[in-house]
Amino acid sequence: MTTRLNRVRELLGTQSLDAMLVTNATNRRYLSGYTAEDHAPDESSGVVVVDSGSATLYTSPINAGWAEAEATEGVTVAHCQRQWTATIAEVILANGWKRIGFAEGVTTVADYFHLRDTLGDAAELIPVGDAIDRLRAIKDDTEIALLEKALQLTDQAFVAAAARIEAGQTEFELAEIIREELKKVGSEGEAFPTIVASGPNAANPHHNPSDRQIQPGEPVIIDMGARHQGYNGDLTRTIWVGEPEPKLIEVYQLVQKAQDAALAGFKPGETGKQADAYCRDIFASAGMDEYYIHSTGHGLGLRVHEAPSASKLAEGVLQPGEVITVEPGLYIPGWGGVRIEDVVLITADGNRNLTGAPKN
């Protein structure tokens, strides 16, 4: 964690800040080791303040013991009032800090105004956008090992659940089977609500499992993930019961062709837009690009969706150490869809596929 804190301190220097205020639960965990979640946007479990020489996790007396047990090297724990902004304002004023960075996208308006009004002209709150989020994009060796384990558990649960699929089962029943298998393999829970979308429902990239019964030969999209020590797996496979209908074979092979191209091509130095084009160009050459309605990839870690991104608009450059999904899909209204998703680690000269679940 000390290395992570030093990277925040580098931000202080580049942005002429005296301290950084970290309010987001994911970034708080990343920097301090404290695993508590926030119950609601207006009910914080703690905030971290990093300056040039120290890092302090402020939390309520109720959670102090928890925080002290989990706080990593370089992080001290201190109590704060129920309205944390009052305590942090006192700290800022006592230290004579003039410029304090904060993530405006995850700080509530009420907290911002209370902190600003309490500080008055003594200090200025400086928005830093997603600067802390971007620090999490490049994974260290510990994080990569945790992600590999989460993905292995995901693979195992998928194989076990797919062996239990039968025609006539409902989407909801299959989703329950997947949850059972995730628990059996030792997952902390679902990385996100499991998607099971069959037949025409597979035309929706996101879908809440319903009581629709799975029919022979039609596409069944399963999107699932295990969680291991806070790190998330993410896997999508399109499967079927019995013999697939001819259109499913055609669409599946095209999606697999697009994914193969991306898996071969993702490498450091490419923009997210260039990485996205591996799949999009193949779909366009087949006259099917209108059915590709989402991005090719997103980062994976303590959150299911984080930096980096592979999309039509992503200008960021892929770097070694980043972990990103590769998940092309085609979604045809009234018929269904196909999506295939693996997760890769960007390496010095290309990428390494971290997903091992079989594909049809």
VOGU-3710 file (C-alpha; in Angstrom, 3 decimals, decimal comma):
1> mttrlnrvre> 0,000/0,000/0,000  2,940/2,341/0,583  3,663/2,302/-3,153  0,040/3,198/-3,857  0,172/6,069/-1,379  3,382/7,359/-2,967  1,654/7,420/-6,342  -1,014/9,651/-4,777  1,765/11,860/-3,421  3,138/12,179/-6,933
11> llgtqsldam> -0,272/13,542/-7,917  0,005/16,112/-5,145  3,198/17,380/-6,722  1,991/17,425/-10,318  -1,244/19,216/-9,389  0,204/21,541/-6,732  -1,958/20,097/-3,963  -1,297/20,027/-0,232  -3,476/16,980/0,368  -5,853/14,555/-1,339
21> lvtnatnrry> -9,278/13,690/0,053  -10,495/10,192/-0,905  -14,197/9,588/-0,301  -15,006/6,745/-2,688  -15,288/3,334/-0,968  -13,331/1,476/-3,660  -10,446/3,920/-3,668  -10,515/4,054/0,126  -10,038/0,269/0,218  -7,352/0,394/-2,472
31> lsgytaedha> -5,281/2,902/-0,484  -5,927/1,815/3,099  -6,988/-1,853/3,067  -10,218/-0,984/4,913  -12,986/-3,117/3,373  -16,135/-1,426/4,688  -18,692/-0,368/2,113  -20,800/2,793/2,278  -24,408/2,025/3,102  -25,605/4,996/1,058
41> pdessgvvvv> -24,077/8,055/-0,667  -24,869/10,126/2,438  -23,673/7,468/4,911  -19,902/7,183/4,598  -17,877/4,495/6,383  -14,798/6,697/6,290  -12,525/8,947/4,272  -8,796/8,901/3,631  -6,619/12,002/3,628  -3,154/11,769/2,058
51> dsgsatlyts> -0,542/14,505/2,319  3,174/14,585/1,574  4,137/12,697/4,719  1,153/10,829/6,078  -2,074/9,010/5,263  -4,969/8,938/7,702  -8,178/6,950/7,571  -10,950/8,803/9,380  -13,904/6,719/10,493  -16,538/6,635/13,222
61> pinagwaeae> -15,741/5,181/16,661  -18,131/2,338/15,804  -15,917/1,235/12,901  -12,557/2,216/14,377  -11,663/-1,291/15,579  -12,488/-2,738/12,175  -10,453/-0,076/10,420  -7,446/-0,523/12,735  -7,483/-4,291/12,145  -7,354/-3,845/8,357
71> ategvtvahc> -5,342/-0,647/7,885  -2,124/-1,355/6,044  1,394/-0,051/6,560  1,595/3,705/6,199  -2,030/4,338/7,170  -3,124/5,535/10,609  -6,700/5,489/11,870  -8,437/8,424/13,529  -11,976/9,113/14,689  -14,291/11,505/12,917
81> qrqwtatiae> -17,660/12,981/13,734  -20,824/11,571/12,214  -20,695/14,457/9,729  -17,196/13,715/8,496  -16,863/17,038/6,724  -16,673/18,853/10,077  -13,704/16,747/11,198  -11,910/17,019/7,860  -12,375/20,789/7,803  -10,728/20,975/11,239
91> vilangwkri> -7,812/18,868/9,980  -7,362/21,037/6,892  -7,401/24,251/8,896  -5,076/22,889/11,601  -2,499/21,892/8,974  -2,755/25,143/7,082  -3,414/23,367/3,792  -4,515/25,659/0,980  -5,296/23,295/-1,913  -7,090/19,989/-1,323
101> gfaegvttva> -7,851/17,594/-4,170  -11,139/15,725/-4,275  -13,038/13,521/-6,743  -16,025/15,612/-7,721  -17,790/12,711/-9,440  -18,212/10,719/-6,221  -18,501/13,457/-3,590  -22,079/14,429/-2,780  -23,160/18,004/-3,350  -24,151/18,291/0,318
111> dyfhlrdtlg> -20,693/17,161/1,510  -18,959/19,484/-0,918  -20,969/22,545/0,110  -20,596/21,836/3,820  -16,840/21,399/3,497  -16,447/24,447/1,258  -18,566/26,675/3,477  -16,747/25,555/6,635  -13,357/26,240/5,096  -14,355/29,597/3,697
121> daaelipvgd> -11,439/31,471/2,153  -8,845/29,535/4,161  -8,573/26,660/1,672  -9,694/25,681/-1,816  -11,183/22,365/-2,937  -9,637/21,312/-6,261  -11,482/18,768/-8,464  -9,169/16,015/-9,735  -11,659/14,007/-11,808  -10,828/10,304/-11,980
131> aidrlraikd> -7,134/10,695/-11,101  -7,318/8,171/-8,231  -9,375/5,753/-10,330  -6,696/5,848/-13,019  -4,069/4,794/-10,484  -5,972/1,523/-10,062  -5,833/0,742/-13,789  -2,335/-0,758/-13,631  -2,445/-3,787/-11,349  0,421/-4,866/-9,107
141> dteialleka> 1,434/-8,508/-8,727  -0,834/-9,035/-5,716  -3,846/-7,701/-7,582  -3,125/-9,824/-10,643  -2,957/-12,944/-8,479  -6,291/-12,062/-6,833  -7,908/-11,433/-10,206  -6,570/-14,709/-11,579  -8,124/-16,531/-8,636  -11,476/-14,763/-9,109
151> lqltdqafva> -11,447/-15,719/-12,773  -10,525/-19,327/-12,022  -13,453/-19,581/-9,616  -15,694/-18,057/-12,284  -14,529/-20,617/-14,850  -15,138/-23,500/-12,455  -18,617/-22,330/-11,513  -19,563/-21,838/-15,164  -18,475/-25,335/-16,175  -20,448/-26,873/-13,316
161> aaarieagqt> -23,559/-24,786/-14,020  -23,470/-25,391/-17,793  -23,466/-29,145/-17,165  -26,788/-28,749/-15,351  -28,674/-26,776/-18,008  -31,771/-28,422/-19,475  -34,489/-27,407/-21,894  -37,534/-26,214/-19,998  -35,585/-24,581/-17,200  -36,381/-20,941/-16,661
171> efelaeiire> -33,772/-18,231/-16,857  -34,289/-17,612/-13,172  -33,714/-21,279/-12,324  -30,452/-21,332/-14,271  -29,333/-18,121/-12,554  -29,994/-19,815/-9,209  -27,898/-22,806/-10,300  -25,046/-20,440/-11,179  -25,274/-18,803/-7,764  -25,157/-22,240/-6,130
181> elkkvgsege> -22,052/-23,177/-8,090  -20,341/-19,889/-7,283  -20,887/-20,603/-3,608  -19,608/-24,174/-3,968  -16,305/-23,095/-5,508  -15,691/-20,602/-2,707  -16,714/-17,284/-4,222  -17,478/-14,464/-1,781  -20,649/-13,926/-3,777  -21,646/-12,622/-7,183
191> afptivasgp> -19,397/-9,984/-8,697  -22,626/-8,585/-10,153  -26,188/-9,891/-10,605  -25,901/-12,894/-12,913  -27,392/-12,482/-16,393  -29,204/-15,379/-18,060  -30,879/-14,284/-21,294  -32,452/-16,856/-23,615  -33,978/-16,679/-27,077  -35,276/-13,186/-27,915
201> naanphhnps> -34,170/-11,955/-24,479  -30,576/-12,495/-25,613  -31,007/-9,472/-27,863  -30,581/-7,374/-24,692  -26,963/-7,017/-23,515  -28,254/-6,546/-19,972  -31,203/-8,629/-18,781  -32,772/-9,628/-15,490  -33,452/-13,405/-15,494  -37,156/-14,107/-15,985
211> drqiqpgepv> -39,533/-17,048/-15,871  -39,079/-17,627/-19,623  -38,305/-21,285/-20,328  -35,142/-22,144/-22,262  -35,900/-23,812/-25,598  -33,699/-26,270/-27,565  -31,363/-24,771/-30,160  -31,696/-21,132/-29,149  -28,965/-18,850/-27,776  -28,575/-18,569/-24,017
221> iidmgarhqg> -26,248/-15,782/-22,887  -24,718/-16,254/-19,441  -22,787/-13,332/-17,925  -21,398/-14,081/-14,468  -18,518/-13,458/-12,101  -17,036/-14,740/-8,855  -15,509/-12,465/-6,237  -12,279/-13,158/-4,363  -10,982/-10,855/-1,622  -12,865/-7,968/-3,201
231> yngdltrtiw> -11,612/-8,612/-6,750  -14,104/-9,528/-9,436  -14,321/-12,106/-12,172  -16,283/-11,479/-15,362  -17,202/-14,109/-17,938  -19,741/-14,334/-20,741  -20,514/-17,433/-22,722  -23,313/-18,138/-25,179  -24,520/-21,727/-24,961  -27,513/-23,782/-26,114
241> vgepepklie> -29,366/-27,003/-25,406  -29,304/-29,665/-28,118  -28,512/-28,755/-31,707  -28,079/-25,021/-32,421  -30,230/-23,506/-35,117  -28,315/-22,494/-38,295  -28,569/-18,753/-37,590  -27,043/-19,245/-34,161  -24,070/-21,065/-35,710  -23,600/-18,242/-38,220
251> vyqlvqkaqd> -23,794/-15,449/-35,640  -21,680/-17,320/-33,116  -18,880/-17,932/-35,597  -18,817/-14,249/-36,544  -18,612/-13,140/-32,920  -15,872/-15,691/-32,278  -13,955/-14,397/-35,309  -14,164/-10,860/-33,921  -13,014/-11,933/-30,482  -10,127/-13,952/-31,908
261> aalagfkpge> -8,930/-10,859/-33,766  -9,081/-8,751/-30,619  -7,400/-11,397/-28,473  -4,566/-11,518/-30,981  -4,323/-7,761/-31,271  -4,725/-6,168/-27,815  -1,291/-4,784/-26,887  0,347/-1,852/-25,122  0,503/1,445/-26,969  -2,879/1,087/-28,652
271> tgkqadaycr> -5,654/3,497/-27,857  -8,898/2,051/-26,572  -10,450/3,168/-29,853  -7,946/1,128/-31,885  -8,516/-1,923/-29,688  -12,266/-1,617/-30,114  -11,889/-1,512/-33,892  -10,618/-5,108/-34,063  -14,154/-6,330/-33,444  -16,098/-3,467/-34,941
281> difasagmde> -14,347/-3,682/-38,308  -15,098/-7,393/-38,652  -18,766/-6,817/-37,910  -18,859/-3,930/-40,394  -17,303/-6,065/-43,140  -20,095/-8,604/-42,591  -22,777/-5,900/-42,643  -23,648/-6,621/-38,999  -22,148/-3,633/-37,195  -25,588/-2,133/-36,473
291> yyihstghgl> -26,114/-5,033/-34,058  -22,964/-4,280/-32,071  -24,352/-1,864/-29,504  -21,764/-1,756/-26,726  -18,027/-1,356/-26,252  -15,465/-4,106/-26,721  -13,890/-4,002/-23,280  -13,643/-2,487/-19,814  -11,183/-2,693/-16,976  -11,673/-5,161/-14,135
301> glrvheapsa> -10,524/-5,120/-10,528  -12,087/-3,992/-7,279  -14,916/-2,798/-9,495  -16,507/-4,715/-12,339  -16,256/-1,655/-14,583  -13,153/0,505/-14,240  -10,288/1,837/-16,350  -9,139/1,152/-19,028  -11,726/1,067/-21,789  -11,882/-0,240/-25,350
311> sklaegvlqp> -14,631/1,682/-27,118  -15,358/3,906/-30,101  -14,478/6,976/-28,034  -11,667/5,717/-25,752  -8,490/7,713/-26,385  -6,525/6,328/-23,431  -3,561/4,098/-24,293  -3,351/0,486/-23,116  -0,420/-0,144/-20,780  1,303/-3,240/-19,366
321> gevitvepgl> -0,333/-4,303/-16,119  -3,836/-3,330/-17,125  -6,583/-5,959/-17,033  -9,396/-5,611/-19,557  -12,312/-7,638/-20,886  -12,666/-8,613/-24,538  -16,377/-9,096/-25,123  -17,794/-8,582/-28,618  -21,455/-9,363/-29,170  -24,251/-9,115/-31,711
331> yipgwggvri> -27,855/-8,441/-30,661  -30,632/-8,944/-33,186  -34,087/-7,727/-32,088  -36,764/-10,399/-32,205  -34,258/-13,226/-32,524  -31,589/-13,065/-29,831  -27,876/-12,490/-29,518  -24,399/-13,844/-28,927  -21,687/-12,491/-26,652  -18,333/-14,080/-25,797
341> edvvlitadg> -16,147/-12,534/-23,089  -12,629/-13,271/-21,885  -10,352/-11,205/-19,649  -6,758/-10,397/-20,616  -3,743/-8,915/-18,893  -1,826/-6,435/-21,047  1,844/-7,474/-21,093  5,026/-5,847/-22,372  4,536/-7,211/-25,880  0,853/-8,180/-26,123
351> nrnltgapkn> -1,566/-9,789/-23,696  -2,167/-12,926/-21,653  -5,632/-14,475/-21,526  -6,684/-15,054/-17,918  -9,922/-16,851/-18,823  -10,048/-20,615/-19,191  -13,751/-21,448/-19,563  -14,506/-23,506/-22,691  -16,186/-22,014/-25,722  -18,569/-23,864/-28,025
//
